[in-house]
Amino acid sequence: MQYWIIQTLNSLALGGLLFLLAAGFSLIFGLMRIANLTHGSLYMLGAYVGVTVLRYVPDLWAAALVGGLVMAVLGGLMERFILRALAGNALGQVLVTLGISFIVADFCLVVWGGDPIPVPTPPALQRPLLVGGVAFPTYRLAVLLIAIVTAIALYLLMERTRIGAMIRAGVDDMQMARAVGIPVSRLFTMVFCLGAALAGAGGIIGGPIMSAYPGLDADMLPLALIVVMLGGVGSLLGAFVGSFLIGAVYTFGTALLPDLAYVILFLPMIVVIAFRPRGLFGRQSV
Amino acid sequence: MAFDRRRFIQASGAGAAALGFPSIVRSQSGPIRVGLMTVKTGPLASGGIDMERALVQYLKEHNYTMAGRKVDLFVGDSGGVPPQARTKIQELVERDKIQIMIGPLDTASALAVDDYIRQQHLLTLSVAAAEDMTQRKPNPWFTRGTSTSSQSAMPLADYCYKTLKYRRMVTLADDIAYGHEMCAGFQRVFEEAGGKIVQKMFPPLTVPDYGTYIAQLKRNVDGIFLGSAGSNGFRFYRQFNEYGLKGKIAVVGGMTAFDEAVLRNMGDEALGIITACWYSAEIENAINKHFAANFRVDWGYDPGFYAAATYVEAAVLDATLQKLKGKIEDKEAFMKTVRSIKVDTARGPVSFDRYGNVVGTVYIRKVERKDGRLVNRVIHTYPNVSQFWTYKPEAFLKNPVYSRDWPPAKNLEP
């Protein structure tokens, strides 16, 4: 019984982390149709920037804020000066973002070196929590909480604000949105900044679990892709459900069928795509 | 004038004299061209950069001279990607004309270039641990001064059973050949001594999160053998702590799990962990004291597995060349000599078996704090350990190569 409680908590915590990663990817992909392959790099760079901030200000939340802001600026610049020139050229965008991700990976290696850098858990959350007589890391529950708060904030932004309405309009029909006077171009930059900021902040919030190490980008990018494919492109709800579904499938899958550890992540995605090519909550017009 | 046989022989003799002879003269008096096949980008870069730093240190200390000849160093970066390793080695051989290769770093790259080494008769001093390259499919041009995957794990199993008195253990290692071979060696020795491996886990090399594996760990065991590479040992142990397991289950590690490179990013939680390796920056011999101290001055941290690897290989190369009076051109003689010498190196005395693998001391080490930093203090030594441990080579080689499924685990508990 304890075992199942722990594994359930594990799967929820992993789902939370995945949501922080995938929400930004989904937003960008949904609105701009850009498969942003630098998303993993932004996540990793956010973690590294956060590590540097932590050397001066020993506060994880401040580090997450700075990491997110720096990534937002970087994402904005990238969108304005590089991706903008490739609008409508899907293959070009994929190649450019892939290229940038290589550059970022080597940049991180030069600046922060090849050794893994631990991100300390905030002191208040260091003691394991006793759940049904078994210890569970408190910080993982905090990550889950952060993910849920982020999800609610994003939901309110998308459904209850004017900007959200404009973004939704853009996702549904970009040409029509342009025609009725929505500043789609500015919207693009904004969404890209938001997505990048989420990735960067996610990197440092995930830090106490994952650490910052070379290769973190390549480990995280496929997870973001899987979640978004499963949940449906451009759908916040899809990213949310997809994250927790993948978290659960991964946790229980590797525990119950250890030999399938490699395929277990892709299996649900393949099944869903076979029957619902737009993902679980994908919009019809995408 | 007819071009008869005599003229032909004369002509080709002159041609050979013009082309071939000077090149022999040049190569024997010219510098020795050494290639280092390492990894300077990607996830394995940390170790790969150390390999280059230590090798350059050795060459600088010896004024870039071995056996009276100058040494030119050429460095190739494979990124840890086997096909790229193959391309880069070809570049080193065919463009830079290297005469001997030190490296590669990783097992997969070593296997990818195995046939090329055979084809080119490329003298190789390997760092990578792939067992069968010095066992069932020995490569005649391949010598390894580091160890096979299980060479340090087998003595550790002996130590766990006899000294630590562990009886029930779990193994957990990366799901790659290196992890499989290490765990298999550990399991064989531990179970033959009378212990039981009750659980074996192989998380993928790039596992995003160990939480699910830690939740499955059996708690009623004496210890866990951790056979991980790169940053995984560090990542696992951190999460292990967060689940409140530190102090409840002992952790012992293979030769790379708590390497000096990993320790320098860890804190007090690592104190007391026992590992086995053919090297420690704390070994008390004159060569190592000199090496470790100088390395620390240059780079600000202790040399670990990978730094020691190239420093030792360089010493082996140097000693071999001394014997051959610098004649690296005679490849057959080189191979014969390198496999028959005895050298004192930073890791202690080393010699080689007839398969080209090193025989040397394996150190049991314990993490302690010294001058404010974490070190692997040597607490026990196993001298003259070969890749066959205490088994007879012929009998050992009759078994299948160590793997995920061999030797079979008979004591697993559901």
Interface residues (C-beta under 8 A of the other chain):
Chain A: Y3 I6 Q7 N10 S11 A13 L14 L17 A105 D106 L109 G113 G114 D115 P116 I117 P118 T121 P128 A135 F136 P137 Y139 R140 I209 M210 S211 Y213 P214 G215 A218 D219 M220 L223 Y250 T251 F252 T254 A255 P258 A261 Y262
Chain B: T41 G42 P43 L44 A45 S46 G47 G48 I49 D175 M201 F202 P203 P204 T206 V207 P208 D209 G211 T212 Y213 A215 Q216 S231 F234 R235 R238 Q239 E242 Y243 G244 L245 A261 V262 R264 N265 M266 G267
